[in-house]
Amino acid sequence: MDALETFIVESAIDSETAFYRQIIEDNLSSLKLGPAIGRIKVVLRPEDSLFQMAIILRDIGSKVTTLDMADVEARTGASHEVVISIKKERYIPELLKKLWDRHGKANIRQPDRWTVAVDSDNPQEEAEFIEKMIVADPRRTLHEDLVDFAIRATPEGFRVRYHLFKGKRFVFVASEEAMKKEWIEEAGAMLDELLTGGKTK
Amino acid sequence: MTSIFLPYLYTGGVHKHGLILELLEDLGGYIIQKVVTGTEVNLIMLIPEKDVHLVKELSKELLGVLLEAPLTGVEIAVVSPTLASHHLPHSACDVAEYLRHPGANTNMIGLARGMGRRVSLSMDYERKLINEHDIAVFTFGSFSDCIINKKPKLFEGIEIPIVVTGGPELKTEDVPGADIYVGGIGRVSHRLRKKEETDALDNLNEGVAKVVDRVRKQLAKDQLAVLPARVMKEIEDQIPEINRVLSPAPITMQLNGLRVKLPYDEYHERFENLEFDEGVVLSELANISRSKMKNYILIKIKSKSDVGFAI
């Protein structure tokens, strides 16, 4: 599936559709969600105070451990420390945050861009732990971003919300009135339509 | 004898701009705002109508630009349904910023519960705060159904002229309660800089200028007991503390009054006793009250028919 291979916005009035398409594009790009989304369909019914959105995601990366992004080596010579040699720079902020929480900032040095050294009394054991530590979970951040995106894109007054995130499917319904079951079903139907309607590999 | 003043904006170098200030003083004009940014200076001023050419000549000599600034001395409330990221910084801030180009002072007001269709409402405090301004610009969204049928309830209790912006192109008469409706500025999540967007903002400025013109004409029928610009000058001369206020536009001019950014409790008596050359004090000519904005002082000047004379 390509990124954004289907992008549908529907509303009764054409000009309003264009405005909303722009809002959704802007929010997608500001949250950098474009590459993660395969197909998206949004239906607006302002007269019913209703906003429905169905999204099919592209492949989501699995959890990243330290070993996926770096080599870990325990040193027990003159200094007792664990040396982490970074291979993928992208996850450094997350890695450092985890290390700071565990060891405190004072025990962590960054002699250069590609190296992080952690002072430890028992480097061997610590290295084993750090190797298996989960640094980032793209799925979790994606979930947060998707919900954030949905809330940003929805008209602000629509505070009654329903959302479902399962596998690669994301459904969001928002309204100002009490949620109706058929609205959620309609959004589910939109999702099915996306699943079958779009191009497949 | 009262002379007619015209609002102008001078933009030029800081070098020798004092000559403009001196000339304006000699002519009896007023400086409304002076903003120095680096080596540039912006002067918003009121020039007596018959002497405009003198200032024009001097500004040409100083290689500056003199532009008409029709919204000078107007305080505008830019009201957005809430302060959530749905409305800010775009488009509400863009609207406010654009209105400042022709000389207006703008305040942004986000209602506490202005969002939604059925649930939107405004509070008494908010309505009073909006009514302290000259004009209210309401920035609405992209759905014509909301703008026509639902949002106008936010106008209840607003006594000042109302300008409405929104996405769809609607007629002003379709939006109940609006004095002017400007389309093409709906809910957006990017900065308004495309041609059609800036065109819409230009339309907004024109619309607001028309409304201001109408208000000025109404005021001219029963003129104010004293010009707000004159009160401003007297405040600067008699209450020097105003020069130490760090807020932008410490004295904000309005069409029929002023907002002074000094605490009410400490200063209101001095304002009430502000004396004019003619021997009258300000409290005879104006109502001085506590502003709903922070603890500022709001001066609303009475009309000639109320006071019995004008100075």
Interface residues (C-beta under 8 A of the other chain):
Chain A: I13 S15 E16 F19 Y20 Q22 I23 D26 N27 S30 L44 P46 E47 S49 R152 P155 E156 G157 F158 R159 E176 E177
Chain B: P81 T82 A84 S85 H86 H87 M115 G116 R117 R118 V119 S120 G141 S142 F143 S144 D145 C146 G167 P168 E169 G186 R187 V188 S189 H190
